[in-house]
Amino acid sequence: MQAMRRPAPAVMPLLAAALSTACGGGVWVGGTWGDDDAPVVTVAVSAREAPPGTVLRLNAAARDDGWVTGVSFYRIDGERAVLIARDRDPPYEAAVAVPDDGRASLRVFADATDDLGQVGTSAVESVTIR
């Protein structure tokens, strides 16, 4: 009786791919299917001027070459970004109260996160406090 020869190591991946495809499986080569860019996000504020205590609406538009998993809204206090809210479902919205602490403006921005964890950040929008 003759012993069966084992296929050469270089043939093994091709053999595995052929068997997988034949039984309904697929061949995954790797990669991210074109999702290699961070999301793009813009933020809009419901008013350009407002008195202290006013509640303003923030709206964000976000897009990605994969999918957006959520948008976070921030207020800038001095040199710090303070989280206002997170929204995981479009339309992406939040509310922010205009502070009554003597500042001359309220500055806000948003960031969007995609399915790969990449983050895109909007430009900062300012509201004059009058």
C-alpha positions in Angstrom: 0.0 0.0 0.0 1.4 3.4 -1.0 1.4 6.2 1.5 -0.5 9.4 0.6 1.6 12.4 -0.1 0.9 15.6 1.8 0.4 18.7 -0.4 3.2 21.2 -0.5 2.8 24.1 2.0 2.3 26.7 -0.7 -0.8 24.8 -2.0 -2.5 24.6 1.4 -4.0 28.2 1.3 -5.4 27.6 -2.2 -6.8 24.2 -1.2 -8.5 25.7 1.9 -10.0 28.6 -0.1 -11.3 26.1 -2.7 -12.9 23.9 -0.1 -14.4 26.9 1.8 -15.9 28.4 -1.4 -17.3 25.0 -2.5 -19.2 24.5 0.7 -20.8 28.0 0.7 -18.2 29.8 2.7 -16.4 32.8 1.5 -12.8 33.7 1.2 -11.8 36.8 3.3 -8.5 38.3 2.3 -8.6 41.0 4.9 -8.9 44.8 4.8 -11.5 47.3 5.7 -13.5 47.4 2.4 -12.5 50.9 1.7 -13.3 52.4 5.1 -10.1 54.3 5.7 -11.2 57.9 6.3 -12.3 59.5 9.5 -15.9 60.8 9.5 -16.7 64.3 8.4 -19.0 66.3 10.7 -20.4 69.8 10.8 -22.3 71.5 13.6 -25.0 74.2 13.5 -26.3 76.3 16.4 -29.9 77.5 16.5 -28.9 81.2 17.1 -25.8 83.4 16.6 -26.7 85.6 19.6 -28.5 84.8 22.8 -28.9 86.1 26.3 -27.7 84.0 29.3 -30.0 81.2 30.3 -31.3 80.6 26.8 -31.4 77.0 25.7 -29.9 76.5 22.2 -30.3 73.6 19.8 -27.2 72.0 18.3 -27.5 69.9 15.2 -24.8 67.9 13.5 -24.5 66.4 10.1 -22.0 63.5 9.9 -21.0 61.1 7.1 -18.4 58.4 6.7 -17.2 55.9 4.1 -18.3 53.2 6.6 -20.9 54.2 9.1 -21.2 56.8 11.9 -21.7 55.2 15.3 -22.4 58.5 17.1 -21.8 62.2 17.5 -20.6 63.9 20.7 -21.3 67.6 21.3 -18.9 69.8 23.3 -18.7 73.3 24.9 -15.3 75.0 25.2 -14.7 76.3 28.7 -11.3 78.1 28.8 -9.0 75.6 27.2 -11.1 72.6 28.1 -13.7 70.8 26.0 -16.7 69.8 28.2 -19.0 67.1 26.9 -22.6 68.3 26.5 -24.3 65.2 25.1 -23.8 62.1 22.9 -26.3 61.1 20.2 -26.0 57.7 18.5 -28.9 58.1 16.1 -29.5 60.6 13.3 -30.6 63.3 13.3 -27.8 64.1 15.7 -29.0 66.8 18.2 -28.3 68.2 21.6 -29.4 71.2 23.7 -27.1 73.6 25.6 -27.9 76.4 28.0 -26.1 79.7 27.4 -24.0 80.2 30.6 -24.5 83.2 32.9 -20.9 83.4 34.1 -19.8 86.7 32.5 -18.3 85.2 29.3 -18.8 87.0 26.0 -19.4 84.0 23.9 -20.3 80.3 23.9 -18.1 78.1 21.7 -19.3 74.6 20.7 -18.1 71.8 18.4 -18.9 68.2 17.6 -17.0 65.1 16.8 -18.2 62.0 15.0 -17.0 58.4 15.5 -17.1 55.7 12.9 -17.4 51.9 13.0 -13.6 51.6 13.1 -13.2 54.1 16.0 -11.9 56.9 13.8 -12.9 60.4 14.9 -13.6 63.5 12.9 -14.1 66.9 14.5 -16.1 69.9 13.3 -15.1 73.5 13.2 -15.9 75.5 16.3 -19.1 77.6 16.2 -19.5 80.7 18.4 -22.6 82.3 19.9 -22.4 85.9 21.1 -23.8 86.3 24.6 -25.7 89.6 25.0 
